[in-house]
Amino acid sequence: MPPDSGAIDRAVVATLQGDAQLLTLMPNGVYWAVPASGAKQFVTVALMFADDVEGFDGRLIEDRVFEIKCVELSTVTTKNAEAALARVDALLERQPLTVAGFSWMTTIREHYGHETEEDEIDPAIRWMTRYGQYRIVMST
């Protein structure tokens, strides 16, 4: 039986949740896809792309792209989204990721961006976002 692919997702989130420096910059935490209600400075992780490479007797490689967003309400006093994404980069870019049942091959940031979005409920509210898309490749 192949290893649990969801373990890769959980390892990415756990790596970010376990970093005190990142949590100081984004004090409302790190979430899978959707932040907690009322959060004003937070990180979200979402799976954008997943591909498996088959060979011999089963799956050989799992190739994942995660979008990691550092988001903050425009009215917060101290703006940390840029520094938070730099910290995410330091934690992930070419850094080994330990996942049960897998061997780490690479982690690279493929895309960088930033945007300002209107709040879905109140258009007067703005959310400032810095994000990166990180490719993580693991072998089984």
C-alpha positions in Angstrom: 0.0 0.0 0.0 1.4 3.5 -0.9 2.1 6.0 1.8 -0.6 8.6 2.8 -0.5 11.5 0.3 -2.3 13.7 2.9 0.8 13.4 5.1 2.6 15.8 2.7 -0.2 18.4 3.2 0.0 18.0 7.0 3.8 18.2 7.0 3.7 21.6 5.2 1.1 23.0 7.6 2.9 21.6 10.6 6.2 23.1 9.5 4.7 26.6 9.3 2.6 26.2 12.5 5.7 25.1 14.4 7.7 28.3 13.6 7.6 30.9 16.4 9.0 33.6 14.2 6.2 33.1 11.6 3.5 33.0 14.3 4.9 36.3 15.7 4.4 37.9 12.3 1.0 36.3 11.6 -0.4 35.9 15.2 -3.8 34.5 14.1 -2.1 31.3 12.9 -1.7 29.0 9.9 -4.7 27.3 8.4 -5.5 24.7 5.7 -7.4 26.8 3.1 -9.7 28.8 5.3 -8.7 31.0 8.3 -10.6 31.1 11.6 -13.4 33.7 11.8 -12.1 37.0 13.0 -8.5 36.4 12.0 -6.7 39.6 10.9 -3.1 38.4 10.2 -2.8 34.7 9.1 -1.3 32.2 6.7 -3.3 29.8 4.5 -2.0 26.8 2.7 -3.9 25.2 -0.2 -3.1 22.5 -2.6 -3.1 23.9 -6.2 -1.9 20.9 -8.2 -1.0 17.3 -7.6 0.5 14.8 -9.9 1.7 11.3 -9.4 4.4 9.5 -11.4 3.9 5.8 -11.7 6.5 3.1 -12.4 7.4 -0.5 -11.7 5.1 -1.7 -8.9 3.3 1.6 -8.2 3.6 5.2 -7.4 7.2 6.5 -7.5 6.9 10.2 -7.1 4.4 12.7 -5.8 4.6 16.2 -7.2 2.6 18.9 -5.4 2.2 22.6 -5.7 0.9 24.5 -2.7 -0.2 28.1 -2.6 0.8 29.7 0.6 -0.7 33.1 1.4 0.3 35.6 4.1 -2.8 37.8 4.6 -3.5 40.8 6.7 -6.3 43.3 7.2 -5.3 46.6 5.8 -6.1 48.3 9.1 -3.7 46.4 11.2 -1.1 48.6 12.8 2.0 46.7 11.9 2.2 45.3 8.3 3.8 41.9 8.4 2.7 40.0 5.2 5.9 40.7 3.3 8.2 39.6 6.2 5.9 36.6 6.8 6.3 35.4 3.2 10.0 35.8 3.5 9.9 33.6 6.6 7.8 31.0 4.7 10.5 31.1 2.0 13.2 30.5 4.6 11.3 27.6 6.0 10.5 25.8 2.7 12.8 26.8 -0.1 15.2 23.9 -0.7 14.7 22.8 2.9 14.1 19.1 3.5 10.6 18.1 4.5 10.2 15.0 6.7 7.1 12.9 5.8 6.5 9.3 6.9 6.7 6.9 4.0 8.4 9.5 1.7 11.8 10.7 0.8 12.1 14.5 0.1 13.5 15.4 -3.3 13.0 19.2 -3.6 11.0 22.2 -2.5 11.1 25.3 -4.7 9.1 28.5 -5.0 7.8 28.7 -8.6 5.6 31.8 -8.4 5.5 34.9 -6.2 2.8 37.5 -6.1 0.9 40.1 -4.1 -2.6 41.6 -4.3 -5.1 43.6 -2.5 -8.7 42.3 -2.3 -12.0 43.7 -1.2 -13.7 41.9 1.6 -16.6 39.8 0.3 -19.0 41.1 2.9 -17.9 44.7 3.3 -16.2 46.3 0.2 -14.8 49.0 2.3 -12.5 46.5 4.0 -9.2 45.5 2.2 -7.1 42.4 2.6 -3.4 42.7 1.7 -1.8 39.4 0.5 1.7 38.2 -0.3 1.8 34.7 -1.7 4.1 32.0 -3.2 3.4 28.8 -5.0 5.8 26.1 -3.8 6.5 22.8 -5.6 7.3 19.9 -3.3 8.4 16.7 -4.8 8.6 13.5 -2.8 9.5 9.9 -3.7 7.9 6.8 -2.2 
